[in-house]
Amino acid sequence: ELVEFCRFLAPSSSELASRQAALARVTDAVQSIWPSASVQVFGSFVTGLYLPSSDMDIVVMDSQCGDIRSALKAVANSLVRKNMAKNIQIIAKAKVPIIKFEDIESGIKFDISFDAANGPEAADFVKGLMQRLPPMRPLVLILKVFLHQRELNEVYQGGIGSYALLVMVAGFLLLHPSRGGPGGDLDLEANLGVLLLDFLRLFGRSLNTLDVGVSCRHGLSSCGSGGCFFGKRDRGMLQVERPWMLAVEDPKDPSNDLGKGSYNIQKVRAPSRDSLARFDAFWPGCGSIGV
C-alpha cells in the first residue's frame, strides 16, 4: 500500500507541464533584470522527490548583483510589475537569503536564492544516493507528507527541511541492519513498511539528540556503510542553550548543521512517537539502531 501511495503522488504529465511553464515564466522575470544570469533549478524538482504542494527551488548564478538583499527586492519588484506572483516574502536574514512567492497562474510556490552553488551540487549527490538506496525515494515522499500535514516542513518555521530529511533518511538506510553489510541492498516491496517503522523508532524515540548527530557524507563511497552517527560536541554542533536540537551534517559542507534551525524538533518527534505507538500495537517492531 505504501508503494501504491507513492505512485499516486507521482506527478501527471499535465502537472509536470504546469511546473515547467511556471519555471519558464520565473526565469524570464529574472533574466529581464540580469540577462546574462544563469537560472538553475535544484532540490526536489530535480531529484523527483517533490509533492504536488512542494516549492520549486531556484538559484540565480552569475548575476553580478553585488548586494543580495537588493537583488531579492529587484526580483520582487519584477514579479509585481508582471502581475505574476502573490504572497511575496523576502527572508533576508537567513544563512542563504531567499525570496518566497506563489506563481499566480499555477499556484506553484518558489524559493529563489543567489549564487549558492551548493544547491545543484547537493541535488547530484542525492540522485547518486537514490541509485544506491532504492527505498530512499518512497520513504522520503511518505515522510514529507507526514511533515507537511503537521506544518513541520519549513525550516524558517522550525520544521525539518527537505534536504535535512533526505540526509536523515539516507543515513538511516545506510546504517540499517537489513543492508547485510557494505554494498548490501534492501528489497523495496518487502521492507518498506518495516523501514518506515524503524525510521520513526530511531528519530522519534531512540536517538539521543543531546549527544549524537547523523551523517551520510560518505554515502557514495564503496568503503564501509557510508552512514554514521557522530558526537555533537566533537563537530561543534552542540547548541548549549538548546542541547536537544537534532544535528544533521550537510554532506557537501560538513561544518554546516542542517538541523540547527529546526527548533520545533520536539513537535516533530512527538507525532512520530504517537504514530509508532499505534503501529506497534499491531506490529511489534524489529530491532532498533538507535544510540
C-alpha positions as CSV (number, residue, x, y, z in Angstrom):
1,E,0.0,0.0,0.0
2,L,2.9,2.4,0.8
3,V,4.4,1.8,-2.7
4,E,1.0,2.4,-4.3
5,F,0.6,5.6,-2.3
6,C,3.9,6.8,-3.7
7,R,2.8,6.0,-7.2
8,F,-0.3,8.1,-6.5
9,L,1.9,11.0,-5.5
10,A,3.8,10.9,-8.8
11,P,3.0,14.0,-10.9
12,S,0.8,13.7,-14.0
13,S,2.1,14.9,-17.4
14,S,-0.2,18.0,-17.0
15,E,1.2,18.8,-13.6
16,L,4.8,18.4,-14.9
17,A,4.0,20.7,-17.8
18,S,2.5,23.3,-15.4
19,R,5.7,23.3,-13.3
20,Q,7.8,23.7,-16.4
21,A,5.7,26.6,-17.7
22,A,5.9,28.3,-14.3
23,L,9.6,27.8,-14.2
24,A,9.9,29.4,-17.7
25,R,7.9,32.5,-16.5
26,V,10.0,32.9,-13.4
27,T,13.2,32.5,-15.5
28,D,12.0,35.2,-17.9
29,A,11.3,37.5,-15.0
30,V,14.8,37.1,-13.5
31,Q,16.6,37.4,-16.8
32,S,14.7,40.6,-17.6
33,I,16.8,42.1,-14.8
34,W,20.0,40.2,-15.4
35,P,20.1,38.9,-19.0
36,S,23.4,37.1,-18.6
37,A,22.4,35.3,-15.4
38,S,22.0,31.5,-15.2
39,V,18.8,30.4,-13.6
40,Q,19.2,26.8,-12.2
41,V,16.5,24.7,-10.6
42,F,17.6,22.3,-7.9
43,G,16.1,20.4,-5.0
44,S,13.1,18.1,-5.1
45,F,12.0,19.0,-8.7
46,V,15.4,17.8,-10.0
47,T,15.6,14.7,-7.8
48,G,12.0,13.8,-8.4
49,L,11.2,13.9,-4.7
50,Y,8.5,16.6,-4.8
51,L,4.9,16.5,-3.7
52,P,2.1,18.3,-5.5
53,S,2.4,21.0,-2.8
54,S,6.2,21.3,-3.0
55,D,8.0,24.5,-3.6
56,M,10.4,24.9,-6.6
57,D,13.9,25.9,-5.6
58,I,15.8,28.2,-7.9
59,V,19.3,29.6,-7.7
60,V,20.4,32.6,-9.8
61,M,24.1,32.3,-10.7
62,D,26.4,34.9,-12.3
63,S,24.0,37.8,-11.8
64,Q,26.9,40.0,-10.6
65,C,24.2,41.7,-8.4
66,G,26.6,42.6,-5.6
67,D,24.1,43.1,-2.8
68,I,21.9,40.1,-2.4
69,R,19.2,41.9,-0.4
70,S,18.8,44.5,-3.2
71,A,18.7,41.7,-5.7
72,L,15.9,40.0,-3.8
73,K,13.9,43.3,-3.8
74,A,14.6,43.7,-7.5
75,V,13.1,40.2,-8.2
76,A,10.1,41.1,-6.0
77,N,9.5,44.3,-8.0
78,S,9.8,42.5,-11.3
79,L,7.2,39.9,-10.2
80,V,4.8,42.6,-9.1
81,R,5.2,44.6,-12.3
82,K,4.4,41.5,-14.3
83,N,1.5,40.7,-12.0
84,M,2.6,37.1,-11.8
85,A,3.2,36.5,-8.1
86,K,1.4,36.8,-4.8
87,N,2.4,36.1,-1.1
88,I,5.8,37.5,-1.8
89,Q,8.1,37.2,1.2
90,I,11.8,38.2,1.4
91,I,13.8,36.3,4.1
92,A,17.0,38.3,4.1
93,K,18.4,37.3,7.4
94,A,18.7,33.5,6.7
95,K,22.1,31.9,6.1
96,V,21.1,31.8,2.5
97,P,18.7,34.8,1.9
98,I,15.8,33.9,-0.3
99,I,12.6,35.3,-1.8
100,K,9.5,33.1,-1.5
101,F,6.4,33.6,-3.6
102,E,3.5,31.9,-5.3
103,D,3.0,31.9,-9.1
104,I,-0.5,33.3,-9.6
105,E,-1.2,31.3,-12.8
106,S,-0.3,27.8,-11.5
107,G,-0.4,28.2,-7.7
108,I,3.2,26.8,-7.5
109,K,5.4,28.2,-4.8
110,F,9.0,29.2,-5.5
111,D,12.1,29.9,-3.4
112,I,14.9,31.9,-5.1
113,S,18.4,32.3,-3.8
114,F,21.5,33.9,-5.4
115,D,25.0,32.5,-6.1
116,A,24.7,29.4,-3.9
117,A,26.2,26.6,-6.0
118,N,25.8,24.0,-3.2
119,G,22.1,23.5,-4.1
120,P,22.7,22.0,-7.5
121,E,25.7,20.1,-6.2
122,A,23.6,18.6,-3.4
123,A,20.9,17.5,-6.0
124,D,23.5,15.5,-7.9
125,F,24.6,13.8,-4.6
126,V,21.0,13.0,-3.7
127,K,20.4,11.4,-7.1
128,G,23.5,9.2,-6.5
129,L,22.2,8.2,-3.1
130,M,18.8,7.2,-4.6
131,Q,20.5,4.9,-7.1
132,R,22.3,3.2,-4.2
133,L,19.3,3.1,-1.9
134,P,16.1,2.3,-3.8
135,P,13.8,2.6,-0.7
136,M,15.0,6.2,-0.2
137,R,12.5,7.8,-2.6
138,P,9.3,6.3,-1.2
139,L,10.4,6.8,2.4
140,V,11.2,10.5,1.8
141,L,7.9,11.0,0.0
142,I,5.9,9.4,2.8
143,L,7.8,11.4,5.5
144,K,7.3,14.6,3.5
145,V,3.6,14.1,3.6
146,F,3.8,13.3,7.3
147,L,5.6,16.6,8.0
148,H,3.5,18.7,5.6
149,Q,0.3,17.6,7.2
150,R,1.6,18.9,10.5
151,E,3.1,22.1,9.1
152,L,6.5,21.0,10.2
153,N,8.2,21.0,6.8
154,E,9.6,24.6,6.7
155,V,12.9,25.4,8.4
156,Y,12.0,29.1,8.9
157,Q,9.1,27.9,11.0
158,G,11.2,25.5,13.0
159,G,10.4,22.4,11.0
160,I,12.6,20.0,9.1
161,G,13.6,21.0,5.6
162,S,13.7,18.6,2.6
163,Y,17.5,18.4,2.4
164,A,17.8,17.6,6.1
165,L,15.1,15.0,5.8
166,L,17.0,13.4,2.8
167,V,20.2,13.2,4.9
168,M,18.3,11.7,7.8
169,V,16.7,9.0,5.6
170,A,19.9,8.2,3.7
171,G,22.0,8.0,6.9
172,F,19.3,5.7,8.4
173,L,19.2,3.4,5.4
174,L,23.0,3.2,5.1
175,L,23.2,2.1,8.7
176,H,20.1,-0.2,8.7
177,P,20.9,-3.9,9.7
178,S,19.0,-5.3,6.8
179,R,21.6,-4.0,4.3
180,G,23.6,-7.0,5.2
181,G,27.0,-5.3,5.1
182,P,28.7,-2.9,2.7
183,G,27.1,-2.8,-0.7
184,G,24.0,-4.6,0.5
185,D,20.6,-3.7,-0.8
186,L,17.1,-3.6,0.5
187,D,14.1,-5.2,-1.2
188,L,11.6,-2.3,-1.6
189,E,8.3,-4.2,-1.7
190,A,9.2,-6.5,1.2
191,N,10.8,-4.0,3.6
192,L,9.3,-0.5,3.1
193,G,6.8,-0.8,6.0
194,V,9.5,-2.2,8.3
195,L,11.8,0.6,7.3
196,L,9.2,3.3,7.9
197,L,8.6,2.0,11.4
198,D,12.3,1.7,12.1
199,F,12.8,5.3,11.0
200,L,10.1,6.6,13.3
201,R,11.5,4.5,16.1
202,L,15.0,5.9,15.6
203,F,14.2,9.6,15.1
204,G,11.0,9.7,17.2
205,R,12.1,7.6,20.2
206,S,15.6,6.2,20.3
207,L,18.1,8.7,19.0
208,N,20.0,10.6,21.8
209,T,19.8,14.0,20.2
210,L,21.5,15.6,23.3
211,D,24.8,14.0,22.2
212,V,24.5,12.5,18.8
213,G,24.0,13.7,15.2
214,V,23.6,11.9,11.9
215,S,25.6,11.9,8.7
216,C,25.5,10.4,5.2
217,R,28.6,12.2,3.9
218,H,30.3,9.1,2.6
219,G,27.1,7.6,1.2
220,L,28.5,7.1,-2.3
221,S,31.7,5.6,-1.0
222,S,32.4,1.9,-1.7
223,C,34.1,1.6,1.7
224,G,32.0,1.0,4.8
225,S,28.3,1.7,5.2
226,G,28.6,5.4,4.2
227,G,26.4,6.5,7.1
228,C,27.4,7.3,10.7
229,F,26.4,8.9,13.9
230,F,28.8,11.4,15.4
231,G,29.3,13.3,18.7
232,K,27.8,16.8,18.5
233,R,30.5,18.2,20.7
234,D,33.2,16.8,18.5
235,R,31.8,18.6,15.5
236,G,30.9,21.8,17.3
237,M,27.2,21.3,16.7
238,L,26.0,21.2,20.3
239,Q,23.8,24.2,20.9
240,V,24.3,25.0,24.6
241,E,21.0,26.8,25.0
242,R,19.1,24.1,23.1
243,P,21.1,20.9,23.6
244,W,18.2,18.7,22.5
245,M,18.3,20.0,18.9
246,L,18.8,17.5,16.1
247,A,22.2,17.7,14.4
248,V,22.3,16.7,10.7
249,E,25.6,17.1,8.9
250,D,25.5,18.7,5.4
251,P,27.3,16.1,3.2
252,K,28.5,18.9,0.9
253,D,29.6,21.2,3.8
254,P,30.5,19.2,6.9
255,S,30.7,22.3,9.0
256,N,27.0,23.1,8.3
257,D,24.4,21.7,10.6
258,L,21.2,21.2,8.6
259,G,19.2,20.8,11.8
260,K,20.2,23.9,13.6
261,G,17.2,25.9,12.6
262,S,14.7,23.1,13.3
263,Y,13.7,24.5,16.7
264,N,10.4,22.6,16.7
265,I,12.1,19.2,16.5
266,Q,10.2,18.1,19.7
267,K,7.0,18.8,17.9
268,V,8.3,16.5,15.1
269,R,9.4,13.8,17.4
270,A,6.1,13.7,19.4
271,P,3.8,12.7,16.4
272,S,6.5,10.3,15.3
273,R,6.2,8.6,18.7
274,D,2.4,8.6,18.6
275,S,2.3,7.1,15.1
276,L,4.9,4.5,16.2
277,A,2.8,3.5,19.3
278,R,-0.2,2.9,17.1
279,F,1.8,0.8,14.7
280,D,3.5,-1.1,17.5
281,A,0.1,-2.1,18.9
282,F,-0.4,-4.2,15.8
283,W,3.1,-4.9,14.6
284,P,5.7,-5.2,17.4
285,G,8.8,-3.7,15.9
286,C,12.1,-5.1,14.7
287,G,15.4,-4.1,16.2
288,S,16.4,-0.5,16.5
289,I,19.7,1.1,15.6
290,G,19.2,4.0,17.9
291,V,22.0,5.3,20.0
